[in-house]
Amino acid sequence: MTGLPAKTRKGQASVEMLATVGIVLLLLIPILFLLLVGAQVRFESLSHIQAASASRLLADSINEVYLEGDGATKVALINLPSNTKSVAFSENEVILTIETSSGESEITYPFFGKLSADSQDLKIENRRGIMPVTVTVITERQEPVVEIYYEE
């Protein structure tokens, strides 16, 4: 057999193998990057839906117990997404803040029940996953108001 010595043929095979692996990696890296970016977008979309559902459940619970009147109580199990920053209450809406790749995003849901002063100042921070929130109606100055409690 004529041609190159055995050592040279082994070196050529190694160079060809490295070149093949390099080309395959060069093609796979952009595809993997696109898949990861797509997964991030889907994760943020899912967490936005979860946050909207949690804020709606809280607002609906406030409205429900407010309509039932003095002494009414409800425990709402809300599922906060993993990128939740805070849950706050204003005079007439639940404000759930999540962290996204483009910054903070606030998801709000309105309610008509009247909150107590303590509950309006309530801000639940650094909580994720399933969390029980107790919503109770109390009488304050001869007017029913909703009080919100949660376990830390």
N, CA, C and O atoms as a GROMACS GRO file, in nm:
protein
  608
    1MET      N    1   0.083  -0.115   0.000
    1MET     CA    2   0.000   0.000   0.000
    1MET      C    3   0.090   0.124   0.000
    1MET      O    4   0.183   0.137   0.079
    2THR      N    5   0.057   0.212  -0.091
    2THR     CA    6   0.138   0.333  -0.101
    2THR      C    7   0.066   0.446  -0.031
    2THR      O    8  -0.054   0.435  -0.004
    3GLY      N    9   0.132   0.550  -0.004
    3GLY     CA   10   0.067   0.666   0.057
    3GLY      C   11   0.139   0.712   0.180
    3GLY      O   12   0.262   0.705   0.190
    4LEU      N   13   0.064   0.760   0.273
    4LEU     CA   14   0.119   0.822   0.393
    4LEU      C   15   0.155   0.716   0.497
    4LEU      O   16   0.098   0.607   0.499
    5PRO      N   17   0.251   0.750   0.583
    5PRO     CA   18   0.284   0.658   0.692
    5PRO      C   19   0.166   0.646   0.791
    5PRO      O   20   0.078   0.732   0.792
    6ALA      N   21   0.164   0.542   0.872
    6ALA     CA   22   0.055   0.512   0.965
    6ALA      C   23   0.033   0.627   1.064
    6ALA      O   24  -0.082   0.660   1.095
    7LYS      N   25   0.140   0.687   1.115
    7LYS     CA   26   0.126   0.797   1.211
    7LYS      C   27   0.056   0.916   1.147
    7LYS      O   28  -0.026   0.982   1.212
    8THR      N   29   0.085   0.945   1.023
    8THR     CA   30   0.024   1.058   0.954
    8THR      C   31  -0.124   1.032   0.931
    8THR      O   32  -0.205   1.123   0.943
    9ARG      N   33  -0.160   0.906   0.896
    9ARG     CA   34  -0.301   0.872   0.874
    9ARG      C   35  -0.380   0.887   1.004
    9ARG      O   36  -0.495   0.932   1.001
   10LYS      N   37  -0.320   0.850   1.118
   10LYS     CA   38  -0.389   0.868   1.247
   10LYS      C   39  -0.409   1.016   1.278
   10LYS      O   40  -0.514   1.055   1.328
   11GLY      N   41  -0.311   1.097   1.248
   11GLY     CA   42  -0.322   1.241   1.270
   11GLY      C   43  -0.430   1.302   1.181
   11GLY      O   44  -0.504   1.390   1.224
   12GLN      N   45  -0.437   1.255   1.058
   12GLN     CA   46  -0.539   1.306   0.966
   12GLN      C   47  -0.678   1.268   1.016
   12GLN      O   48  -0.770   1.350   1.008
   13ALA      N   49  -0.694   1.148   1.066
   13ALA     CA   50  -0.824   1.104   1.119
   13ALA      C   51  -0.865   1.189   1.240
   13ALA      O   52  -0.982   1.223   1.256
   14SER      N   53  -0.769   1.222   1.324
   14SER     CA   54  -0.798   1.305   1.441
   14SER      C   55  -0.841   1.445   1.400
   14SER      O   56  -0.936   1.500   1.455
   15VAL      N   57  -0.771   1.502   1.302
   15VAL     CA   58  -0.805   1.636   1.254
   15VAL      C   59  -0.944   1.635   1.191
   15VAL      O   60  -1.023   1.727   1.212
   16GLU      N   61  -0.975   1.530   1.112
   16GLU     CA   62  -1.108   1.521   1.051
   16GLU      C   63  -1.217   1.507   1.156
   16GLU      O   64  -1.324   1.566   1.144
   17MET      N   65  -1.190   1.430   1.259
   17MET     CA   66  -1.287   1.412   1.368
   17MET      C   67  -1.310   1.543   1.441
   17MET      O   68  -1.425   1.579   1.468
   18LEU      N   69  -1.203   1.617   1.474
   18LEU     CA   70  -1.217   1.745   1.541
   18LEU      C   71  -1.292   1.846   1.454
   18LEU      O   72  -1.373   1.923   1.504
   19ALA      N   73  -1.265   1.845   1.326
   19ALA     CA   74  -1.334   1.936   1.235
   19ALA      C   75  -1.483   1.902   1.229
   19ALA      O   76  -1.566   1.993   1.228
   20THR      N   77  -1.518   1.774   1.225
   20THR     CA   78  -1.658   1.732   1.221
   20THR      C   79  -1.730   1.772   1.349
   20THR      O   80  -1.841   1.826   1.344
   21VAL      N   81  -1.668   1.748   1.464
   21VAL     CA   82  -1.728   1.786   1.592
   21VAL      C   83  -1.744   1.938   1.600
   21VAL      O   84  -1.847   1.986   1.648
   22GLY      N   85  -1.646   2.012   1.552
   22GLY     CA   86  -1.654   2.157   1.552
   22GLY      C   87  -1.769   2.208   1.467
   22GLY      O   88  -1.840   2.300   1.508
   23ILE      N   89  -1.788   2.151   1.350
   23ILE     CA   90  -1.898   2.192   1.262
   23ILE      C   91  -2.033   2.160   1.325
   23ILE      O   92  -2.125   2.241   1.319
   24VAL      N   93  -2.045   2.042   1.386
   24VAL     CA   94  -2.170   2.003   1.452
   24VAL      C   95  -2.200   2.100   1.568
   24VAL      O   96  -2.314   2.143   1.583
   25LEU      N   97  -2.101   2.133   1.648
   25LEU     CA   98  -2.122   2.228   1.758
   25LEU      C   99  -2.158   2.367   1.705
   25LEU      O  100  -2.243   2.436   1.762
   26LEU      N  101  -2.096   2.407   1.597
   26LEU     CA  102  -2.125   2.536   1.536
   26LEU      C  103  -2.270   2.543   1.490
   26LEU      O  104  -2.331   2.650   1.493
   27LEU      N  105  -2.326   2.432   1.448
   27LEU     CA  106  -2.466   2.429   1.405
   27LEU      C  107  -2.563   2.414   1.523
   27LEU      O  108  -2.673   2.468   1.520
   28LEU      N  109  -2.522   2.343   1.628
   28LEU     CA  110  -2.612   2.317   1.741
   28LEU      C  111  -2.624   2.435   1.838
   28LEU      O  112  -2.731   2.455   1.894
   29ILE      N  113  -2.519   2.510   1.858
   29ILE     CA  114  -2.522   2.618   1.958
   29ILE      C  115  -2.631   2.722   1.926
   29ILE      O  116  -2.706   2.758   2.017
   30PRO      N  117  -2.644   2.772   1.804
   30PRO     CA  118  -2.754   2.868   1.778
   30PRO      C  119  -2.892   2.806   1.796
   30PRO      O  120  -2.985   2.873   1.841
   31ILE      N  121  -2.907   2.680   1.762
   31ILE     CA  122  -3.037   2.612   1.780
   31ILE      C  123  -3.070   2.602   1.928
   31ILE      O  124  -3.184   2.629   1.968
   32LEU      N  125  -2.974   2.564   2.010
   32LEU     CA  126  -2.997   2.556   2.155
   32LEU      C  127  -3.028   2.692   2.213
   32LEU      O  128  -3.114   2.704   2.301
   33PHE      N  129  -2.960   2.796   2.166
   33PHE     CA  130  -2.985   2.931   2.213
   33PHE      C  131  -3.129   2.973   2.181
   33PHE      O  132  -3.196   3.031   2.266
   34LEU      N  133  -3.176   2.945   2.061
   34LEU     CA  134  -3.314   2.977   2.025
   34LEU      C  135  -3.415   2.901   2.110
   34LEU      O  136  -3.518   2.956   2.148
   35LEU      N  137  -3.386   2.775   2.140
   35LEU     CA  138  -3.476   2.697   2.225
   35LEU      C  139  -3.482   2.755   2.366
   35LEU      O  140  -3.590   2.761   2.426
   36LEU      N  141  -3.369   2.798   2.420
   36LEU     CA  142  -3.367   2.856   2.555
   36LEU      C  143  -3.442   2.988   2.560
   36LEU      O  144  -3.513   3.015   2.657
   37VAL      N  145  -3.427   3.071   2.459
   37VAL     CA  146  -3.499   3.198   2.454
   37VAL      C  147  -3.649   3.172   2.446
   37VAL      O  148  -3.727   3.239   2.514
   38GLY      N  149  -3.690   3.076   2.365
   38GLY     CA  150  -3.832   3.040   2.355
   38GLY      C  151  -3.887   2.987   2.486
   38GLY      O  152  -4.001   3.017   2.522
   39ALA      N  153  -3.806   2.909   2.558
   39ALA     CA  154  -3.850   2.857   2.688
   39ALA      C  155  -3.868   2.970   2.788
   39ALA      O  156  -3.962   2.968   2.868
   40GLN      N  157  -3.779   3.070   2.785
   40GLN     CA  158  -3.790   3.185   2.875
   40GLN      C  159  -3.919   3.262   2.849
   40GLN      O  160  -3.987   3.304   2.943
   41VAL      N  161  -3.952   3.282   2.723
   41VAL     CA  162  -4.074   3.354   2.688
   41VAL      C  163  -4.196   3.277   2.736
   41VAL      O  164  -4.290   3.337   2.790
   42ARG      N  165  -4.197   3.145   2.719
   42ARG     CA  166  -4.311   3.063   2.765
   42ARG      C  167  -4.320   3.065   2.918
   42ARG      O  168  -4.431   3.068   2.972
   43PHE      N  169  -4.206   3.063   2.988
   43PHE     CA  170  -4.206   3.069   3.134
   43PHE      C  171  -4.268   3.200   3.182
   43PHE      O  172  -4.351   3.200   3.272
   44GLU      N  173  -4.228   3.311   3.121
   44GLU     CA  174  -4.283   3.441   3.161
   44GLU      C  175  -4.432   3.450   3.131
   44GLU      O  176  -4.507   3.510   3.207
   45SER      N  177  -4.474   3.393   3.020
   45SER     CA  178  -4.616   3.392   2.986
   45SER      C  179  -4.695   3.310   3.088
   45SER      O  180  -4.802   3.352   3.132
   46LEU      N  181  -4.642   3.195   3.125
   46LEU     CA  182  -4.708   3.110   3.224
   46LEU      C  183  -4.713   3.178   3.361
   46LEU      O  184  -4.815   3.171   3.429
   47SER      N  185  -4.604   3.243   3.402
   47SER     CA  186  -4.605   3.309   3.533
   47SER      C  187  -4.700   3.429   3.533
   47SER      O  188  -4.759   3.460   3.636
   48HIS      N  189  -4.714   3.495   3.420
   48HIS     CA  190  -4.810   3.605   3.410
   48HIS      C  191  -4.952   3.552   3.426
   48HIS      O  192  -5.034   3.615   3.494
   49ILE      N  193  -4.982   3.439   3.366
   49ILE     CA  194  -5.115   3.377   3.380
   49ILE      C  195  -5.139   3.334   3.525
   49ILE      O  196  -5.248   3.356   3.578
   50GLN      N  197  -5.038   3.274   3.588
   50GLN     CA  198  -5.051   3.234   3.729
   50GLN      C  199  -5.075   3.354   3.819
   50GLN      O  200  -5.158   3.349   3.910
   51ALA      N  201  -5.003   3.462   3.795
   51ALA     CA  202  -5.019   3.583   3.876
   51ALA      C  203  -5.157   3.644   3.857
   51ALA      O  204  -5.219   3.689   3.953
   52ALA      N  205  -5.206   3.645   3.734
   52ALA     CA  206  -5.341   3.697   3.708
   52ALA      C  207  -5.446   3.612   3.779
   52ALA      O  208  -5.543   3.665   3.834
   53SER      N  209  -5.427   3.482   3.778
   53SER     CA  210  -5.520   3.392   3.845
   53SER      C  211  -5.518   3.413   3.997
   53SER      O  212  -5.623   3.415   4.061
   54ALA      N  213  -5.400   3.430   4.054
   54ALA     CA  214  -5.388   3.452   4.199
   54ALA      C  215  -5.452   3.584   4.239
   54ALA      O  216  -5.523   3.590   4.340
   55SER      N  217  -5.427   3.690   4.163
   55SER     CA  218  -5.486   3.820   4.198
   55SER      C  219  -5.638   3.817   4.181
   55SER      O  220  -5.710   3.879   4.259
   56ARG      N  221  -5.687   3.747   4.078
   56ARG     CA  222  -5.832   3.734   4.060
   56ARG      C  223  -5.895   3.656   4.176
   56ARG      O  224  -6.002   3.693   4.224
   57LEU      N  225  -5.830   3.550   4.220
   57LEU     CA  226  -5.883   3.470   4.331
   57LEU      C  227  -5.889   3.552   4.459
   57LEU      O  228  -5.986   3.543   4.534
   58LEU      N  229  -5.786   3.632   4.485
   58LEU     CA  230  -5.787   3.717   4.604
   58LEU      C  231  -5.898   3.821   4.597
   58LEU      O  232  -5.970   3.842   4.695
   59ALA      N  233  -5.912   3.887   4.483
   59ALA     CA  234  -6.016   3.989   4.467
   59ALA      C  235  -6.156   3.927   4.479
   59ALA      O  236  -6.244   3.984   4.543
   60ASP      N  237  -6.175   3.811   4.418
   60ASP     CA  238  -6.305   3.744   4.427
   60ASP      C  239  -6.336   3.702   4.571
   60ASP      O  240  -6.451   3.709   4.614
   61SER      N  241  -6.234   3.659   4.644
   61SER     CA  242  -6.254   3.621   4.785
   61SER      C  243  -6.291   3.742   4.869
   61SER      O  244  -6.377   3.732   4.956
   62ILE      N  245  -6.228   3.855   4.844
   62ILE     CA  246  -6.262   3.979   4.916
   62ILE      C  247  -6.407   4.017   4.889
   62ILE      O  248  -6.482   4.049   4.981
   63ASN      N  249  -6.446   4.012   4.762
   63ASN     CA  250  -6.584   4.047   4.726
   63ASN      C  251  -6.684   3.950   4.789
   63ASN      O  252  -6.789   3.992   4.839
   64GLU      N  253  -6.652   3.822   4.786
   64GLU     CA  254  -6.744   3.719   4.837
   64GLU      C  255  -6.771   3.737   4.986
   64GLU      O  256  -6.886   3.738   5.029
   65VAL      N  257  -6.665   3.752   5.066
   65VAL     CA  258  -6.687   3.765   5.211
   65VAL      C  259  -6.750   3.901   5.245
   65VAL      O  260  -6.827   3.911   5.340
   66TYR      N  261  -6.717   4.004   5.168
   66TYR     CA  262  -6.777   4.136   5.192
   66TYR      C  263  -6.929   4.130   5.172
   66TYR      O  264  -7.004   4.190   5.248
   67LEU      N  265  -6.972   4.058   5.070
   67LEU     CA  266  -7.116   4.044   5.044
   67LEU      C  267  -7.186   3.959   5.150
   67LEU      O  268  -7.303   3.981   5.180
   68GLU      N  269  -7.114   3.862   5.207
   68GLU     CA  270  -7.174   3.776   5.309
   68GLU      C  271  -7.194   3.850   5.440
   68GLU      O  272  -7.284   3.815   5.517
   69GLY      N  273  -7.113   3.949   5.469
   69GLY     CA  274  -7.134   4.031   5.588
   69GLY      C  275  -7.048   3.993   5.705
   69GLY      O  276  -6.955   3.912   5.694
   70ASP      N  277  -7.082   4.053   5.820
   70ASP     CA  278  -7.002   4.040   5.942
   70ASP      C  279  -6.982   3.895   5.982
   70ASP      O  280  -7.077   3.816   5.987
   71GLY      N  281  -6.856   3.860   6.012
   71GLY     CA  282  -6.822   3.725   6.057
   71GLY      C  283  -6.788   3.628   5.945
   71GLY      O  284  -6.740   3.518   5.973
   72ALA      N  285  -6.811   3.664   5.821
   72ALA     CA  286  -6.781   3.574   5.710
   72ALA      C  287  -6.630   3.559   5.696
   72ALA      O  288  -6.555   3.655   5.709
   73THR      N  289  -6.586   3.435   5.670
   73THR     CA  290  -6.444   3.405   5.656
   73THR      C  291  -6.423   3.309   5.539
   73THR      O  292  -6.505   3.221   5.513
   74LYS      N  293  -6.314   3.328   5.471
   74LYS     CA  294  -6.278   3.237   5.362
   74LYS      C  295  -6.126   3.225   5.360
   74LYS      O  296  -6.054   3.323   5.377
   75VAL      N  297  -6.079   3.102   5.337
   75VAL     CA  298  -5.936   3.079   5.318
   75VAL      C  299  -5.914   3.053   5.170
   75VAL      O  300  -5.966   2.955   5.115
   76ALA      N  301  -5.838   3.139   5.106
   76ALA     CA  302  -5.809   3.125   4.964
   76ALA      C  303  -5.668   3.068   4.950
   76ALA      O  304  -5.573   3.123   5.005
   77LEU      N  305  -5.655   2.959   4.876
   77LEU     CA  306  -5.524   2.903   4.847
   77LEU      C  307  -5.478   2.960   4.713
   77LEU      O  308  -5.530   2.924   4.607
   78ILE      N  309  -5.381   3.049   4.719
   78ILE     CA  310  -5.333   3.109   4.595
   78ILE      C  311  -5.198   3.047   4.559
   78ILE      O  312  -5.120   3.009   4.646
   79ASN      N  313  -5.172   3.037   4.430
   79ASN     CA  314  -5.048   2.980   4.380
   79ASN      C  315  -4.966   3.093   4.318
   79ASN      O  316  -4.996   3.138   4.207
   80LEU      N  317  -4.864   3.137   4.390
   80LEU     CA  318  -4.780   3.247   4.341
   80LEU      C  319  -4.667   3.191   4.256
   80LEU      O  320  -4.601   3.095   4.296
   81PRO      N  321  -4.643   3.251   4.138
   81PRO     CA  322  -4.534   3.202   4.053
   81PRO      C  323  -4.398   3.222   4.118
   81PRO      O  324  -4.385   3.300   4.213
   82SER      N  325  -4.297   3.153   4.067
   82SER     CA  326  -4.164   3.157   4.128
   82SER      C  327  -4.094   3.292   4.114
   82SER      O  328  -3.997   3.319   4.185
   83ASN      N  329  -4.142   3.377   4.025
   83ASN     CA  330  -4.079   3.508   4.009
   83ASN      C  331  -4.162   3.620   4.071
   83ASN      O  332  -4.152   3.736   4.030
   84THR      N  333  -4.245   3.585   4.172
   84THR     CA  334  -4.327   3.684   4.241
   84THR      C  335  -4.238   3.771   4.329
   84THR      O  336  -4.155   3.722   4.404
   85LYS      N  337  -4.259   3.900   4.318
   85LYS     CA  338  -4.185   3.995   4.403
   85LYS      C  339  -4.270   4.036   4.523
   85LYS      O  340  -4.222   4.035   4.636
   86SER      N  341  -4.398   4.071   4.498
   86SER     CA  342  -4.483   4.113   4.610
   86SER      C  343  -4.631   4.104   4.572
   86SER      O  344  -4.668   4.103   4.454
   87VAL      N  345  -4.713   4.099   4.676
   87VAL     CA  346  -4.858   4.109   4.663
   87VAL      C  347  -4.899   4.223   4.756
   87VAL      O  348  -4.869   4.221   4.875
   88ALA      N  349  -4.967   4.322   4.700
   88ALA     CA  350  -5.010   4.437   4.779
   88ALA      C  351  -5.157   4.464   4.752
   88ALA      O  352  -5.215   4.414   4.656
   89PHE      N  353  -5.217   4.544   4.840
   89PHE     CA  354  -5.358   4.577   4.828
   89PHE      C  355  -5.372   4.728   4.834
   89PHE      O  356  -5.315   4.794   4.921
   90SER      N  357  -5.448   4.783   4.741
   90SER     CA  358  -5.480   4.925   4.748
   90SER      C  359  -5.624   4.937   4.796
   90SER      O  360  -5.681   4.840   4.846
   91GLU      N  361  -5.680   5.052   4.780
   91GLU     CA  362  -5.817   5.073   4.827
   91GLU      C  363  -5.918   4.986   4.752
   91GLU      O  364  -6.019   4.944   4.808
   92ASN      N  365  -5.890   4.959   4.625
   92ASN     CA  366  -5.988   4.883   4.547
   92ASN      C  367  -5.928   4.785   4.447
   92ASN      O  368  -5.995   4.747   4.350
   93GLU      N  369  -5.801   4.742   4.467
   93GLU     CA  370  -5.745   4.641   4.378
   93GLU      C  371  -5.631   4.563   4.443
   93GLU      O  372  -5.563   4.611   4.533
   94VAL      N  373  -5.615   4.441   4.392
   94VAL     CA  374  -5.503   4.356   4.432
   94VAL      C  375  -5.392   4.382   4.331
   94VAL      O  376  -5.416   4.381   4.210
   95ILE      N  377  -5.271   4.405   4.380
   95ILE     CA  378  -5.157   4.434   4.292
   95ILE      C  379  -5.050   4.327   4.316
   95ILE      O  380  -4.990   4.321   4.423
   96LEU      N  381  -5.028   4.243   4.215
   96LEU     CA  382  -4.928   4.138   4.224
   96LEU      C  383  -4.813   4.175   4.131
   96LEU      O  384  -4.834   4.194   4.011
   97THR      N  385  -4.692   4.185   4.185
   97THR     CA  386  -4.575   4.226   4.108
   97THR      C  387  -4.486   4.106   4.083
   97THR      O  388  -4.449   4.034   4.176
   98ILE      N  389  -4.451   4.084   3.955
   98ILE     CA  390  -4.358   3.976   3.919
   98ILE      C  391  -4.237   4.036   3.849
   98ILE      O  392  -4.243   4.143   3.790
   99GLU      N  393  -4.127   3.963   3.858
   99GLU     CA  394  -4.002   4.004   3.794
   99GLU      C  395  -3.991   3.933   3.659
   99GLU      O  396  -3.998   3.810   3.653
  100THR      N  397  -3.974   4.010   3.551
  100THR     CA  398  -3.960   3.952   3.418
  100THR      C  399  -3.827   3.998   3.358
  100THR      O  400  -3.756   4.079   3.418
  101SER      N  401  -3.795   3.947   3.241
  101SER     CA  402  -3.669   3.984   3.176
  101SER      C  403  -3.668   4.130   3.136
  101SER      O  404  -3.561   4.189   3.120
  102SER      N  405  -3.785   4.190   3.119
  102SER     CA  406  -3.792   4.332   3.082
  102SER      C  407  -3.816   4.422   3.203
  102SER      O  408  -3.847   4.540   3.186
  103GLY      N  409  -3.803   4.369   3.323
  103GLY     CA  410  -3.824   4.447   3.445
  103GLY      C  411  -3.945   4.398   3.522
  103GLY      O  412  -3.994   4.287   3.498
  104GLU      N  413  -3.992   4.479   3.614
  104GLU     CA  414  -4.108   4.442   3.695
  104GLU      C  415  -4.236   4.459   3.616
  104GLU      O  416  -4.250   4.550   3.534
  105SER      N  417  -4.330   4.368   3.642
  105SER     CA  418  -4.461   4.374   3.577
  105SER      C  419  -4.568   4.363   3.686
  105SER      O  420  -4.563   4.273   3.770
  106GLU      N  421  -4.663   4.456   3.684
  106GLU     CA  422  -4.771   4.454   3.784
  106GLU      C  423  -4.898   4.399   3.722
  106GLU      O  424  -4.941   4.442   3.615
  107ILE      N  425  -4.957   4.302   3.792
  107ILE     CA  426  -5.084   4.245   3.751
  107ILE      C  427  -5.185   4.290   3.855
  107ILE      O  428  -5.169   4.262   3.973
  108THR      N  429  -5.290   4.360   3.812
  108THR     CA  430  -5.389   4.412   3.905
  108THR      C  431  -5.525   4.351   3.876
  108THR      O  432  -5.556   4.315   3.762
  109TYR      N  433  -5.606   4.341   3.981
  109TYR     CA  434  -5.743   4.293   3.966
  109TYR      C  435  -5.829   4.372   4.064
  109TYR      O  436  -5.797   4.378   4.183
  110PRO      N  437  -5.939   4.431   4.018
  110PRO     CA  438  -6.020   4.517   4.104
  110PRO      C  439  -6.115   4.437   4.194
  110PRO      O  440  -6.149   4.322   4.165
  111PHE      N  441  -6.156   4.501   4.303
  111PHE     CA  442  -6.261   4.446   4.389
  111PHE      C  443  -6.342   4.562   4.444
  111PHE      O  444  -6.298   4.677   4.440
  112PHE      N  445  -6.462   4.533   4.494
  112PHE     CA  446  -6.546   4.640   4.546
  112PHE      C  447  -6.561   4.635   4.697
  112PHE      O  448  -6.615   4.730   4.755
  113GLY      N  449  -6.517   4.530   4.762
  113GLY     CA  450  -6.523   4.522   4.908
  113GLY      C  451  -6.433   4.626   4.971
  113GLY      O  452  -6.330   4.662   4.914
  114LYS      N  453  -6.471   4.673   5.088
  114LYS     CA  454  -6.392   4.776   5.157
  114LYS      C  455  -6.292   4.708   5.250
  114LYS      O  456  -6.329   4.625   5.333
  115LEU      N  457  -6.165   4.744   5.236
  115LEU     CA  458  -6.059   4.686   5.318
  115LEU      C  459  -6.036   4.770   5.444
  115LEU      O  460  -6.058   4.891   5.445
  116SER      N  461  -5.991   4.702   5.549
  116SER     CA  462  -5.952   4.774   5.670
  116SER      C  463  -5.821   4.849   5.642
  116SER      O  464  -5.751   4.819   5.545
  117ALA      N  465  -5.790   4.944   5.726
  117ALA     CA  466  -5.668   5.024   5.708
  117ALA      C  467  -5.543   4.936   5.714
  117ALA      O  468  -5.448   4.958   5.638
  118ASP      N  469  -5.542   4.837   5.804
  118ASP     CA  470  -5.427   4.747   5.815
  118ASP      C  471  -5.408   4.666   5.687
  118ASP      O  472  -5.295   4.644   5.643
  119SER      N  473  -5.517   4.620   5.628
  119SER     CA  474  -5.508   4.539   5.507
  119SER      C  475  -5.466   4.622   5.387
  119SER      O  476  -5.401   4.570   5.296
  120GLN      N  477  -5.501   4.750   5.385
  120GLN     CA  478  -5.457   4.835   5.274
  120GLN      C  479  -5.307   4.858   5.278
  120GLN      O  480  -5.244   4.881   5.174
  121ASP      N  481  -5.249   4.853   5.397
  121ASP     CA  482  -5.104   4.869   5.412
  121ASP      C  483  -5.028   4.738   5.399
  121ASP      O  484  -4.905   4.737   5.399
  122LEU      N  485  -5.101   4.627   5.388
  122LEU     CA  486  -5.038   4.495   5.384
  122LEU      C  487  -4.963   4.474   5.254
  122LEU      O  488  -5.014   4.502   5.145
  123LYS      N  489  -4.840   4.424   5.266
  123LYS     CA  490  -4.760   4.391   5.147
  123LYS      C  491  -4.692   4.258   5.176
  123LYS      O  492  -4.610   4.247   5.267
  124ILE      N  493  -4.726   4.158   5.096
  124ILE     CA  494  -4.668   4.024   5.111
  124ILE      C  495  -4.549   4.017   5.016
  124ILE      O  496  -4.564   4.031   4.895
  125GLU      N  497  -4.429   3.995   5.072
  125GLU     CA  498  -4.308   3.994   4.990
  125GLU      C  499  -4.236   3.861   5.001
  125GLU      O  500  -4.246   3.790   5.102
  126ASN      N  501  -4.162   3.828   4.895
  126ASN     CA  502  -4.075   3.710   4.888
  126ASN      C  503  -4.148   3.580   4.921
  126ASN      O  504  -4.097   3.497   4.997
  127ARG      N  505  -4.266   3.562   4.865
  127ARG     CA  506  -4.341   3.438   4.881
  127ARG      C  507  -4.362   3.376   4.744
  127ARG      O  508  -4.387   3.446   4.646
  128ARG      N  509  -4.353   3.244   4.738
  128ARG     CA  510  -4.373   3.171   4.615
  128ARG      C  511  -4.446   3.042   4.645
  128ARG      O  512  -4.444   2.993   4.758
  129GLY      N  513  -4.512   2.988   4.544
  129GLY     CA  514  -4.582   2.862   4.561
  129GLY      C  515  -4.720   2.881   4.622
  129GLY      O  516  -4.775   2.991   4.623
  130ILE      N  517  -4.774   2.772   4.673
  130ILE     CA  518  -4.909   2.775   4.729
  130ILE      C  519  -4.907   2.839   4.867
  130ILE      O  520  -4.825   2.805   4.952
  131MET      N  521  -4.999   2.932   4.886
  131MET     CA  522  -5.002   3.009   5.010
  131MET      C  523  -5.147   3.032   5.053
  131MET      O  524  -5.227   3.081   4.974
  132PRO      N  525  -5.182   2.996   5.177
  132PRO     CA  526  -5.317   3.025   5.224
  132PRO      C  527  -5.330   3.170   5.272
  132PRO      O  528  -5.247   3.220   5.347
  133VAL      N  529  -5.436   3.235   5.227
  133VAL     CA  530  -5.467   3.372   5.270
  133VAL      C  531  -5.607   3.372   5.327
  133VAL      O  532  -5.702   3.330   5.261
  134THR      N  533  -5.622   3.419   5.451
  134THR     CA  534  -5.752   3.422   5.517
  134THR      C  535  -5.813   3.560   5.500
  134THR      O  536  -5.751   3.662   5.529
  135VAL      N  537  -5.936   3.561   5.454
  135VAL     CA  538  -6.009   3.686   5.431
  135VAL      C  539  -6.131   3.683   5.523
  135VAL      O  540  -6.213   3.592   5.514
  136THR      N  541  -6.144   3.783   5.611
  136THR     CA  542  -6.250   3.787   5.712
  136THR      C  543  -6.317   3.924   5.712
  136THR      O  544  -6.252   4.026   5.688
  137VAL      N  545  -6.447   3.925   5.739
  137VAL     CA  546  -6.519   4.051   5.753
  137VAL      C  547  -6.532   4.084   5.901
  137VAL      O  548  -6.574   4.000   5.980
  138ILE      N  549  -6.494   4.205   5.937
  138ILE     CA  550  -6.509   4.253   6.074
  138ILE      C  551  -6.588   4.383   6.069
  138ILE      O  552  -6.605   4.442   5.962
  139THR      N  553  -6.637   4.427   6.183
  139THR     CA  554  -6.708   4.555   6.189
  139THR      C  555  -6.614   4.659   6.246
  139THR      O  556  -6.559   4.642   6.355
  140GLU      N  557  -6.596   4.766   6.172
  140GLU     CA  558  -6.510   4.874   6.213
  140GLU      C  559  -6.589   5.004   6.200
  140GLU      O  560  -6.630   5.040   6.090
  141ARG      N  561  -6.612   5.072   6.311
  141ARG     CA  562  -6.693   5.195   6.313
  141ARG      C  563  -6.831   5.170   6.254
  141ARG      O  564  -6.881   5.248   6.173
  142GLN      N  565  -6.892   5.061   6.294
  142GLN     CA  566  -7.026   5.019   6.254
  142GLN      C  567  -7.041   5.003   6.103
  142GLN      O  568  -7.148   5.025   6.046
  143GLU      N  569  -6.932   4.964   6.040
  143GLU     CA  570  -6.933   4.940   5.896
  143GLU      C  571  -6.851   4.813   5.870
  143GLU      O  572  -6.742   4.798   5.925
  144PRO      N  573  -6.902   4.721   5.787
  144PRO     CA  574  -6.824   4.600   5.760
  144PRO      C  575  -6.701   4.631   5.673
  144PRO      O  576  -6.711   4.700   5.572
  145VAL      N  577  -6.587   4.578   5.715
  145VAL     CA  578  -6.465   4.590   5.636
  145VAL      C  579  -6.396   4.454   5.631
  145VAL      O  580  -6.417   4.368   5.717
  146VAL      N  581  -6.315   4.434   5.530
  146VAL     CA  582  -6.247   4.307   5.508
  146VAL      C  583  -6.106   4.315   5.565
  146VAL      O  584  -6.033   4.411   5.539
  147GLU      N  585  -6.069   4.214   5.641
  147GLU     CA  586  -5.936   4.202   5.700
  147GLU      C  587  -5.867   4.083   5.632
  147GLU      O  588  -5.929   3.978   5.614
  148ILE      N  589  -5.739   4.099   5.596
  148ILE     CA  590  -5.664   3.994   5.528
  148ILE      C  591  -5.550   3.948   5.617
  148ILE      O  592  -5.477   4.031   5.671
  149TYR      N  593  -5.535   3.815   5.632
  149TYR     CA  594  -5.429   3.756   5.712
  149TYR      C  595  -5.356   3.651   5.629
  149TYR      O  596  -5.414   3.591   5.540
  150TYR      N  597  -5.228   3.631   5.660
  150TYR     CA  598  -5.153   3.521   5.601
  150TYR      C  599  -5.046   3.479   5.700
  150TYR      O  600  -5.003   3.558   5.785
  151GLU      N  601  -5.002   3.354   5.688
  151GLU     CA  602  -4.899   3.304   5.776
  151GLU      C  603  -4.762   3.331   5.715
  151GLU      O  604  -4.740   3.308   5.596
  152GLU      N  605  -4.670   3.379   5.798
  152GLU     CA  606  -4.536   3.412   5.748
  152GLU      C  607  -4.446   3.293   5.749
  152GLU      O  608  -4.330   3.303   5.710
   0.00000   0.00000   0.00000
